[in-house]
Each structure stands twice: as structure tokens, then as C-alpha cells.
């Protein structure tokens, strides 16, 4: 006779009690997702994309751009993209739950996160109202740009991000993003 497996369920409040041990703890409908902290090569790619977005949209005041922001829907979902861009109308002292509009979430694949990022988090971000999701694959030197559930457009040269609510296109040259990384 087979035994039923019980999967523990957690809340966003429970995440505050998890250890600061270098792992990333996220929730998707109460299910805990745990991935190891990022490697330096991962952070190089993240910082290059982040820098371009900060210069293009944050410094002129068009958006806030965060490294490791959170997309939250209490009580059971809190995902942490590598980069999150939101409109500038939210107060700087807002909580992640207060931020109700998200323009862009970027996930850079690592060996431990590829499965979660592609098969679960991509569509969850879109269902939570994120307008666009980039799945960055440094091995393939490509980005999957997703604006609807399911597979998106694979880009290998230049991304042209159309900033919501503005007549602004931000170019991101992938050769520059992936230069010197394996």
C-alpha cells in the first residue's frame, strides 16, 4: 500500500523565519522553492543587465530597477527575480506587497534554478501581472522574452524592451552582456 506524500505549505510570513544561509527561499502557492546562492558568473550577467536598465530607466526617473526584488501575493506566493523593474509611482518605503504593478522580471539561469525559472516561475510571474519576463541563458547566450504564458521569443542579438506607458525603447546588446562569460 502506498502512502500519500504530504507537502508542507508555507506563507510569506514564514519566509521571515528561514535562516540567512545564502540560499534563496521563495514560495509559489505555498510550496517552498529553495535554490543555492548565485555563483560569480551569474552575478556578472545580472549586474550587466541591471546596469543597462538603471542607466536607461531608473536614472532618468522612468522606473525603479531592483536587483533581487520580490513579486508577492500573500499569503502563499513570493518570488524573487534577479532583476525587477516597476513604475516609479510606488513610495520608496513601500513593501513588496504594496507594489502592485511590475513591468519586467529577469531571471538568469543557473544550474540549480533553470527548471524552476522556466517551468514554474515564468508563467507565475505573468499570472501575477508582470508584463514581461526575460529568461537569460548564458550557456546558449540567449534570452527568452515572454509576454504571455508558455514559451516566448528566443533572442540572440539585441533585446529592444518597450517600457510600458512610455514612448521609450531600451536596447540591450547581448554580445556585451555575455562578453567573457562561459
N, CA, C and O of each residue as an XYZ file, in Angstrom:
728
protein
N       0.841     -1.168      0.000
C       0.000      0.000      0.000
C       0.894      1.241      0.000
O       1.807      1.351      0.818
N       0.635      2.158     -0.902
C       1.417      3.389     -1.000
C       0.905      4.416     -0.001
O      -0.293      4.519      0.267
N       1.856      5.171      0.541
C       1.479      6.236      1.467
C       1.388      7.541      0.710
O       2.186      7.810     -0.188
N       0.431      8.334      1.072
C       0.295      9.662      0.477
C       1.419     10.559      0.996
O       1.772     10.522      2.174
N       1.959     11.348      0.104
C       3.009     12.276      0.483
C       2.353     13.626      0.793
O       1.571     14.156      0.004
N       2.690     14.148      1.939
C       2.168     15.451      2.324
C       3.252     16.481      2.088
O       4.359     16.367      2.614
N       2.926     17.484      1.297
C       3.873     18.562      1.028
C       3.546     19.706      1.968
O       2.424     20.211      1.963
N       4.528     20.127      2.788
C       4.241     21.232      3.700
C       3.936     22.509      2.918
O       4.505     22.747      1.853
N       3.048     23.311      3.450
C       2.689     24.600      2.860
C       3.203     25.705      3.780
O       3.170     25.587      5.005
N       3.675     26.776      3.158
C       4.230     27.903      3.900
C       3.542     29.184      3.463
O       2.854     29.228      2.442
N       3.743     30.226      4.260
C       3.220     31.547      3.925
C       4.383     32.522      3.764
O       5.519     32.230      4.137
N       4.071     33.676      3.202
C       5.074     34.736      3.060
C       5.636     35.097      4.435
O       6.835     35.345      4.562
N       4.796     35.128      5.456
C       5.277     35.420      6.812
C       6.268     34.375      7.300
O       7.205     34.711      8.025
N       6.083     33.119      6.919
C       7.015     32.054      7.312
C       8.423     32.304      6.767
O       9.409     31.933      7.404
N       8.519     32.933      5.586
C       9.834     33.173      4.978
C      10.747     33.985      5.884
O      11.966     33.816      5.849
N      10.167     34.866      6.695
C      10.980     35.692      7.604
C      11.713     34.854      8.643
O      12.719     35.296      9.197
N      11.220     33.655      8.912
C      11.836     32.792      9.927
C      12.870     31.830      9.346
O      13.504     31.084     10.092
N      13.046     31.839      8.031
C      14.045     30.965      7.430
C      15.437     31.560      7.652
O      15.580     32.775      7.788
N      16.454     30.708      7.690
C      17.806     31.202      8.002
C      18.399     32.054      6.876
O      18.045     31.900      5.707
N      19.297     32.943      7.250
C      20.097     33.679      6.256
C      21.345     32.851      6.015
O      22.405     33.119      6.580
N      21.206     31.853      5.177
C      22.292     30.893      4.972
C      22.846     30.911      3.549
O      23.578     30.004      3.150
N      22.491     31.956      2.779
C      22.987     32.058      1.419
C      22.073     31.434      0.383
O      22.247     31.673     -0.812
N      21.108     30.643      0.810
C      20.131     30.069     -0.117
C      19.034     31.085     -0.403
O      18.803     32.009      0.376
N      18.368     30.898     -1.524
C      17.212     31.730     -1.851
C      15.965     30.909     -1.544
O      15.796     29.801     -2.052
N      15.088     31.473     -0.700
C      13.842     30.825     -0.318
C      12.689     31.595     -0.953
O      12.522     32.790     -0.711
N      11.898     30.901     -1.766
C      10.756     31.513     -2.434
C       9.539     30.613     -2.244
O       9.663     29.435     -1.908
N       8.366     31.190     -2.465
C       7.122     30.439     -2.360
C       6.315     30.581     -3.636
O       6.243     31.659     -4.228
N       5.712     29.484     -4.050
C       4.781     29.507     -5.160
C       3.548     28.725     -4.714
O       3.582     27.499     -4.606
N       2.477     29.439     -4.463
C       1.236     28.839     -3.956
C       1.502     27.985     -2.714
O       0.963     26.887     -2.579
N       2.329     28.497     -1.821
C       2.605     27.815     -0.561
C       3.696     26.777     -0.605
O       4.114     26.281      0.441
N       4.170     26.431     -1.789
C       5.227     25.420     -1.937
C       6.579     26.136     -1.894
O       6.803     27.115     -2.607
N       7.464     25.632     -1.055
C       8.782     26.229     -0.864
C       9.722     25.833     -2.000
O       9.872     24.652     -2.314
N      10.356     26.844     -2.615
C      11.392     26.631     -3.620
C      12.703     27.116     -3.012
O      12.804     28.268     -2.590
N      13.699     26.248     -2.967
C      14.989     26.597     -2.379
C      16.074     26.372     -3.421
O      16.193     25.288     -3.992
N      16.862     27.416     -3.657
C      17.997     27.299     -4.573
C      19.221     27.881     -3.892
O      19.107     28.800     -3.081
N      20.400     27.348     -4.219
C      21.624     27.897     -3.640
C      21.860     29.334     -4.100
O      21.321     29.773     -5.116
N      22.664     30.045     -3.344
C      23.043     31.397     -3.742
C      23.759     31.380     -5.079
O      24.329     30.361     -5.468
N      23.735     32.515     -5.792
C      24.308     32.566     -7.137
C      25.834     32.544     -7.142
O      26.489     32.990     -6.200
N      26.372     32.011     -8.230
C      27.824     31.995     -8.451
C      28.256     33.344     -9.024
O      27.419     34.095     -9.525
N      29.542     33.658     -8.958
C      30.020     34.930     -9.507
C      29.651     35.160    -10.967
O      29.289     36.280    -11.328
N      29.730     34.135    -11.824
C      29.413     34.328    -13.239
C      27.946     34.735    -13.411
O      27.629     35.548    -14.279
N      27.072     34.188    -12.608
C      25.660     34.561    -12.611
C      25.517     36.040    -12.270
O      24.782     36.766    -12.940
N      26.206     36.478    -11.246
C      26.110     37.868    -10.796
C      26.721     38.846    -11.797
O      26.292     39.997    -11.875
N      27.716     38.401    -12.561
C      28.279     39.260    -13.620
C      27.204     39.563    -14.659
O      27.019     40.714    -15.056
N      26.495     38.521    -15.097
C      25.437     38.712    -16.094
C      24.325     39.582    -15.515
O      23.852     40.500    -16.185
N      23.905     39.309    -14.294
C      22.865     40.116    -13.651
C      23.296     41.576    -13.572
O      22.524     42.470    -13.917
N      24.519     41.823    -13.121
C      24.961     43.214    -12.939
C      25.054     43.964    -14.258
O      24.816     45.172    -14.292
N      25.392     43.285    -15.335
C      25.475     43.951    -16.637
C      24.082     44.356    -17.139
O      23.905     45.456    -17.663
N      23.117     43.481    -16.979
C      21.748     43.830    -17.385
C      21.205     44.921    -16.468
O      20.596     45.886    -16.929
N      21.430     44.761    -15.184
C      20.962     45.738    -14.199
C      21.522     47.123    -14.495
O      20.794     48.114    -14.441
N      22.804     47.194    -14.804
C      23.437     48.486    -15.091
C      22.789     49.164    -16.289
O      22.541     50.369    -16.261
N      22.514     48.403    -17.336
C      21.883     48.995    -18.526
C      20.481     49.517    -18.221
O      20.093     50.588    -18.688
N      19.730     48.757    -17.437
C      18.381     49.187    -17.095
C      18.393     50.394    -16.159
O      17.561     51.292    -16.287
N      19.321     50.414    -15.234
C      19.414     51.562    -14.326
C      19.712     52.832    -15.102
O      19.064     53.857    -14.887
N      20.683     52.776    -16.000
C      21.042     53.963    -16.787
C      19.878     54.399    -17.676
O      19.604     55.593    -17.800
N      19.195     53.434    -18.296
C      18.148     53.758    -19.266
C      16.843     54.222    -18.632
O      16.195     55.128    -19.156
N      16.446     53.617    -17.511
C      15.121     53.958    -16.977
C      15.097     54.462    -15.539
O      14.219     55.248    -15.183
N      16.038     54.031    -14.706
C      15.976     54.489    -13.312
C      16.580     55.877    -13.141
O      15.965     56.738    -12.512
N      17.757     56.109    -13.683
C      18.389     57.415    -13.505
C      17.546     58.560    -14.066
O      17.492     59.622    -13.448
N      16.885     58.383    -15.221
C      16.016     59.465    -15.699
C      14.675     59.548    -14.956
O      13.886     60.459    -15.211
N      14.410     58.602    -14.037
C      13.175     58.648    -13.266
C      11.982     57.962    -13.899
O      10.847     58.181    -13.476
N      12.220     57.130    -14.914
C      11.125     56.437    -15.601
C      10.640     55.185    -14.867
O       9.500     54.761    -15.060
N      11.486     54.596    -14.034
C      11.154     53.345    -13.339
C      12.138     53.147    -12.198
O      13.188     53.786    -12.135
N      11.768     52.245    -11.302
C      12.717     51.738    -10.309
C      13.186     50.380    -10.816
O      12.395     49.595    -11.337
N      14.471     50.112    -10.660
C      15.034     48.828    -11.067
C      15.756     48.239     -9.858
O      16.630     48.877     -9.270
N      15.382     47.027     -9.499
C      15.922     46.382     -8.303
C      16.651     45.103     -8.675
O      16.199     44.348     -9.536
N      17.771     44.866     -8.027
C      18.386     43.549     -8.034
C      17.752     42.789     -6.880
O      17.796     43.251     -5.740
N      17.178     41.662     -7.149
C      16.537     40.819     -6.137
C      15.345     41.497     -5.477
O      15.267     41.559     -4.250
N      14.434     41.997     -6.264
C      13.156     42.470     -5.742
C      12.272     41.274     -5.438
O      12.724     40.130     -5.485
N      11.018     41.542     -5.127
C      10.090     40.447     -4.833
C       8.745     40.710     -5.492
O       8.251     41.837     -5.512
N       8.173     39.656     -6.025
C       6.816     39.672     -6.555
C       6.002     38.851     -5.560
O       6.181     37.639     -5.436
N       5.114     39.530     -4.861
C       4.437     38.927     -3.717
C       2.926     38.939     -3.892
O       2.343     39.936     -4.316
N       2.309     37.822     -3.560
C       0.859     37.747     -3.409
C       0.599     36.912     -2.155
O       0.511     35.686     -2.215
N       0.477     37.605     -1.017
C       0.209     36.877      0.220
C      -1.120     36.124      0.125
O      -2.007     36.559     -0.609
N      -1.284     35.030      0.829
C      -0.333     34.580      1.829
C       0.724     33.612      1.319
O       1.703     33.361      2.022
N       0.557     33.050      0.096
C       1.399     31.910     -0.260
C       2.376     32.061     -1.392
O       3.016     31.080     -1.772
N       2.525     33.267     -1.960
C       3.460     33.391     -3.073
C       4.395     34.576     -2.875
O       3.961     35.703     -2.635
N       5.666     34.295     -2.981
C       6.690     35.334     -3.031
C       7.857     34.816     -3.856
O       8.579     33.909     -3.442
N       8.025     35.411     -5.029
C       9.109     35.039     -5.931
C      10.101     36.188     -5.995
O       9.715     37.353     -5.902
N      11.377     35.863     -6.153
C      12.431     36.871     -6.155
C      13.217     36.815     -7.460
O      14.173     36.050     -7.578
N      12.816     37.621     -8.434
C      13.593     37.648     -9.678
C      14.962     38.262     -9.436
O      15.171     38.985     -8.462
N      15.888     37.964    -10.332
C      17.217     38.565    -10.230
C      17.152     40.068    -10.446
O      17.917     40.818     -9.838
N      16.242     40.516    -11.311
C      16.035     41.937    -11.577
C      14.534     42.164    -11.688
O      13.810     41.348    -12.258
N      14.076     43.290    -11.132
C      12.671     43.654    -11.192
C      12.567     45.140    -11.505
O      13.189     45.963    -10.833
N      11.783     45.487    -12.525
C      11.528     46.888    -12.867
C      10.061     47.191    -12.623
O       9.173     46.451    -13.046
N       9.826     48.311    -11.922
C       8.458     48.712    -11.584
C       8.290     50.201    -11.870
O       9.279     50.929    -11.959
N       7.035     50.664    -12.016
C       6.824     52.095    -12.246
C       7.280     52.908    -11.039
O       7.294     52.403     -9.916
N       7.649     54.158    -11.265
C       8.192     54.973    -10.177
C       7.141     55.553     -9.234
O       7.491     56.290     -8.311
N       5.875     55.243     -9.440
C       4.824     55.837     -8.605
C       4.725     55.225     -7.210
O       4.026     55.768     -6.354
N       5.406     54.113     -6.964
C       5.355     53.495     -5.637
C       6.343     54.180     -4.699
O       7.461     54.510     -5.097
N       5.931     54.389     -3.466
C       6.775     55.074     -2.478
C       8.025     54.251     -2.201
O       8.000     53.021     -2.237
N       9.114     54.953     -1.925
C      10.378     54.250     -1.669
C      10.319     53.401     -0.405
O      11.125     52.484     -0.249
N       9.391     53.683      0.494
C       9.272     52.877      1.714
C       8.145     51.838      1.619
O       7.735     51.270      2.631
N       7.652     51.593      0.408
C       6.600     50.587      0.202
C       7.147     49.194      0.491
O       8.348     48.952      0.371
N       6.269     48.292      0.869
C       6.649     46.885      0.995
C       6.486     46.233     -0.369
O       5.853     46.798     -1.260
N       7.054     45.050     -0.533
C       6.896     44.353     -1.812
C       5.429     44.044     -2.080
O       5.000     44.044     -3.234
N       4.655     43.782     -1.031
C       3.224     43.516     -1.225
C       2.483     44.769     -1.695
O       1.445     44.662     -2.347
N       3.007     45.958     -1.371
C       2.393     47.215     -1.818
C       2.624     47.473     -3.300
O       1.859     48.206     -3.928
N       3.669     46.878     -3.865
C       3.992     47.093     -5.270
C       3.087     46.179     -6.092
O       3.292     44.967     -6.153
N       2.089     46.782     -6.718
C       1.058     46.004     -7.396
C       1.204     45.995     -8.911
O       0.419     45.354     -9.609
N       2.206     46.705     -9.419
C       2.438     46.711    -10.860
C       3.913     46.458    -11.108
O       4.779     47.097    -10.510
N       4.186     45.515    -12.000
C       5.574     45.151    -12.305
C       5.727     45.092    -13.802
O       4.953     44.431    -14.495
N       6.728     45.787    -14.299
C       6.930     45.875    -15.742
C       7.816     44.773    -16.295
O       7.567     44.269    -17.390
N       8.849     44.393    -15.548
C       9.825     43.437    -16.079
C      10.422     42.623    -14.941
O      10.829     43.173    -13.919
N      10.470     41.306    -15.126
C      11.194     40.413    -14.214
C      12.236     39.672    -15.052
O      11.933     39.155    -16.127
N      13.452     39.631    -14.547
C      14.557     38.970    -15.249
C      15.089     37.854    -14.361
O      15.404     38.071    -13.191
N      15.183     36.669    -14.926
C      15.804     35.527    -14.251
C      16.990     35.065    -15.091
O      16.848     34.789    -16.283
N      18.150     34.982    -14.466
C      19.348     34.453    -15.119
C      19.489     33.006    -14.660
O      19.631     32.728    -13.470
N      19.447     32.095    -15.621
C      19.546     30.680    -15.279
C      20.857     30.365    -14.574
O      21.918     30.893    -14.908
N      20.743     29.494    -13.596
C      21.910     28.829    -13.030
C      21.570     27.341    -13.053
O      20.406     26.986    -13.236
N      22.546     26.472    -12.872
C      22.229     25.038    -12.943
C      21.116     24.630    -11.976
O      20.323     23.742    -12.290
N      21.049     25.268    -10.810
C      20.045     24.880     -9.818
C      18.700     25.554    -10.022
O      17.706     25.101     -9.454
N      18.627     26.627    -10.818
C      17.363     27.363    -10.944
C      16.671     27.199    -12.295
O      15.508     27.577    -12.436
N      17.354     26.650    -13.277
C      16.816     26.569    -14.643
C      15.410     25.950    -14.670
O      14.502     26.503    -15.290
N      15.238     24.835    -14.016
C      13.957     24.129    -14.015
C      12.854     24.996    -13.407
O      11.798     25.168    -14.016
N      13.088     25.544    -12.213
C      12.085     26.396    -11.563
C      11.785     27.631    -12.400
O      10.622     27.973    -12.619
N      12.840     28.303    -12.869
C      12.665     29.562    -13.604
C      11.817     29.358    -14.860
O      10.904     30.138    -15.131
N      12.121     28.318    -15.618
C      11.451     28.097    -16.901
C      10.083     27.451    -16.728
O       9.108     27.897    -17.331
N      10.002     26.411    -15.914
C       8.787     25.605    -15.877
C       7.748     26.072    -14.859
O       6.590     25.659    -14.935
N       8.132     26.910    -13.925
C       7.184     27.360    -12.910
C       7.122     28.881    -12.787
O       6.050     29.480    -12.871
N       8.275     29.486    -12.589
C       8.270     30.909    -12.268
C       7.866     31.795    -13.448
O       7.190     32.804    -13.247
N       8.266     31.443    -14.672
C       7.921     32.263    -15.842
C       6.419     32.522    -15.898
O       5.989     33.675    -15.915
N       5.626     31.469    -15.926
C       4.181     31.635    -16.039
C       3.576     32.213    -14.769
O       2.571     32.920    -14.831
N       4.173     31.922    -13.617
C       3.675     32.505    -12.365
C       3.854     34.020    -12.373
O       2.944     34.751    -11.982
N       5.022     34.501    -12.817
C       5.217     35.955    -12.911
C       4.146     36.591    -13.782
O       3.561     37.608    -13.409
N       3.889     35.997    -14.935
C       2.894     36.552    -15.851
C       1.496     36.516    -15.228
O       0.729     37.466    -15.381
N       1.163     35.439    -14.534
C      -0.134     35.338    -13.863
C      -0.260     36.363    -12.736
O      -1.365     36.793    -12.407
N       0.867     36.752    -12.147
C       0.867     37.755    -11.080
C       0.892     39.182    -11.624
O       0.958     40.141    -10.856
N       0.840     39.320    -12.945
C       0.734     40.639    -13.544
C       2.017     41.246    -14.054
O       2.006     42.386    -14.519
N       3.129     40.526    -13.986
C       4.365     41.048    -14.570
C       4.143     41.104    -16.082
O       3.685     40.132    -16.684
N       4.468     42.239    -16.687
C       4.164     42.415    -18.112
C       5.121     41.675    -19.035
O       4.732     41.238    -20.119
N       6.382     41.532    -18.605
C       7.369     40.863    -19.464
C       8.373     40.135    -18.576
O       8.768     40.635    -17.523
N       8.777     38.950    -19.019
C       9.749     38.137    -18.292
C      10.877     37.775    -19.251
O      10.639     37.338    -20.377
N      12.122     37.966    -18.778
C      13.296     37.546    -19.549
C      13.934     36.372    -18.823
O      14.225     36.455    -17.629
N      14.149     35.286    -19.543
C      14.883     34.129    -19.032
C      16.230     34.110    -19.741
O      16.311     33.836    -20.938
N      17.274     34.399    -18.995
C      18.606     34.616    -19.554
C      19.410     33.327    -19.434
O      19.578     32.784    -18.342
N      19.902     32.846    -20.572
C      20.662     31.601    -20.630
C      22.085     31.924    -21.086
O      22.327     32.113    -22.279
N      23.015     31.985    -20.155
C      24.387     32.354    -20.515
C      25.081     31.259    -21.318
O      25.945     31.558    -22.142
N      24.722     30.007    -21.093
C      25.326     28.916    -21.873
C      24.964     29.028    -23.346
O      25.819     28.850    -24.213
N      23.709     29.321    -23.632
C      23.239     29.467    -25.013
C      23.422     30.894    -25.529
O      23.211     31.170    -26.710
N      23.813     31.791    -24.633
C      23.962     33.221    -24.943
C      22.707     33.743    -25.632
O      22.748     34.327    -26.714
N      21.589     33.503    -24.949
C      20.296     33.916    -25.476
C      19.399     34.355    -24.324
O      19.684     34.107    -23.152
N      18.302     35.017    -24.700
C      17.279     35.410    -23.741
C      15.931     35.035    -24.326
O      15.631     35.362    -25.474
N      15.119     34.350    -23.535
C      13.744     34.074    -23.924
C      12.891     35.212    -23.378
O      12.814     35.414    -22.166
N      12.255     35.946    -24.270
C      11.419     37.089    -23.904
C       9.971     36.623    -23.921
O       9.461     36.192    -24.956
N       9.306     36.711    -22.760
C       7.950     36.185    -22.611
C       6.984     37.294    -22.208
O       7.219     38.031    -21.250
N       5.895     37.393    -22.961
C       4.845     38.358    -22.652
C       3.505     37.661    -22.417
O       2.514     38.309    -22.081
N       3.479     36.353    -22.591
C       2.286     35.536    -22.384
C       2.757     34.172    -21.887
O       3.909     33.800    -22.111
N       1.882     33.421    -21.216
C       2.281     32.102    -20.725
C       2.800     31.207    -21.849
O       2.404     31.339    -23.007
N       3.684     30.308    -21.479
C       4.285     29.398    -22.445
C       5.581     29.961    -22.978
O       6.052     31.015    -22.552
N       6.142     29.234    -23.917
C       7.437     29.629    -24.480
C       7.340     31.001    -25.138
O       6.318     31.360    -25.723
N       8.430     31.758    -25.028
C       8.487     33.089    -25.623
C       9.400     33.128    -26.834
O       9.740     32.097    -27.414
N       9.781     34.322    -27.196
C      10.672     34.548    -28.335
C      12.123     34.435    -27.874
O      12.515     35.076    -26.899
N      12.916     33.632    -28.564
C      14.338     33.496    -28.249
C      15.100     34.593    -28.992
O      15.006     34.714    -30.213
N      15.856     35.388    -28.234
C      16.634     36.490    -28.794
C      18.109     36.185    -28.577
O      18.513     35.797    -27.481
N      18.917     36.362    -29.630
C      20.349     36.066    -29.541
C      21.228     37.278    -29.844
O      22.450     37.192    -29.718
N      20.643     38.387    -30.233
C      21.464     39.548    -30.589
C      21.125     40.771    -29.739
O      21.913     41.145    -28.871
N      19.988     41.392    -29.965
C      19.612     42.600    -29.230
C      18.170     42.518    -28.759
O      17.264     42.223    -29.539
N      17.970     42.779    -27.483
C      16.618     42.918    -26.953
C      16.253     44.391    -27.076
O      17.080     45.271    -26.835
N      15.032     44.643    -27.445
C      14.513     46.007    -27.500
C      13.298     46.059    -26.585
O      12.178     45.762    -27.001
N      13.536     46.444    -25.317
C      12.462     46.472    -24.324
C      11.653     47.753    -24.457
O      12.181     48.853    -24.300
N      10.374     47.599    -24.746
C       9.456     48.737    -24.813
C       8.921     48.994    -23.411
O       8.154     48.197    -22.870
N       9.333     50.107    -22.833
C       8.952     50.440    -21.467
C       7.464     50.779    -21.444
O       7.023     51.661    -22.181
N       6.682     50.090    -20.607
C       5.250     50.376    -20.551
C       4.975     51.844    -20.201
O       5.707     52.474    -19.438
N       3.921     52.346    -20.774
C       3.432     53.698    -20.501
C       4.327     54.808    -21.032
O       4.011     55.983    -20.846
N       5.419     54.478    -21.679
C       6.339     55.487    -22.194
C       6.640     55.210    -23.661
O       6.527     54.078    -24.133
N       7.016     56.240    -24.356
C       7.493     56.075    -25.733
C       9.002     55.902    -25.673
O       9.759     56.753    -26.141
N       9.432     54.776    -25.084
C      10.849     54.538    -24.835
C      11.165     53.081    -25.113
O      10.482     52.180    -24.626
N      12.201     52.860    -25.898
C      12.702     51.516    -26.170
C      14.127     51.446    -25.632
O      14.969     52.280    -25.963
N      14.382     50.448    -24.805
C      15.703     50.252    -24.216
C      16.390     49.104    -24.945
O      15.931     47.964    -24.873
N      17.497     49.396    -25.654
C      18.228     48.319    -26.319
C      19.194     47.638    -25.341
O      19.860     48.302    -24.546
N      19.256     46.327    -25.413
C      20.206     45.559    -24.607
C      20.952     44.650    -25.567
O      20.377     43.720    -26.133
N      22.241     44.927    -25.747
C      23.092     44.168    -26.658
C      23.598     42.924    -25.929
O      24.361     43.031    -24.969
N      23.176     41.755    -26.384
C      23.528     40.523    -25.688
C      24.999     40.152    -25.844
O      25.546     39.478    -24.971
N      25.655     40.568    -26.920
C      27.090     40.313    -27.053
C      27.835     41.003    -25.912
O      28.802     40.453    -25.385
N      27.400     42.184    -25.530
C      28.034     42.895    -24.407
C      27.698     42.223    -23.079
O      28.554     42.131    -22.199
N      26.482     41.761    -22.929
C      26.058     41.107    -21.681
C      26.863     39.820    -21.449
O      27.277     39.534    -20.325
N      27.081     39.045    -22.526
C      27.731     37.747    -22.381
C      29.233     37.756    -22.646
O      29.871     36.705    -22.602
N      29.807     38.928    -22.920
C      31.242     39.007    -23.232
C      32.091     38.426    -22.101
O      32.014     38.869    -20.955
N      32.902     37.422    -22.448
C      33.854     36.855    -21.487
C      33.278     35.894    -20.462
O      33.995     35.459    -19.561
N      31.978     35.545    -20.581
C      31.410     34.578    -19.647
C      31.134     33.273    -20.367
O      30.787     33.265    -21.548
N      31.287     32.186    -19.658
C      31.049     30.863    -20.250
C      29.694     30.339    -19.855
O      29.317     29.238    -20.258
